[in-house]
Amino acid sequence: IGWMSEFGEQLNLPIEGEGQVQCQHTSAQYVLKGKQLHKQEA
């Protein structure tokens, strides 16, 4: 259970809240705001 990157890697983020993490394989940034996760290309 949790957020996954497009690469298929589990992201170290809570289910909801605030946070940001970078995918180690694609360098894409993932930003969590509330219950929505947004991907930002590197």
PyMOL commands that set and color helices and strands:
alter all, ss='L'
color gray80, all
select strands_A, chain A and resi 17-22+29-34+36-40
alter strands_A, ss='S'
color yellow, strands_A
deselect
rebuild
show_as cartoon
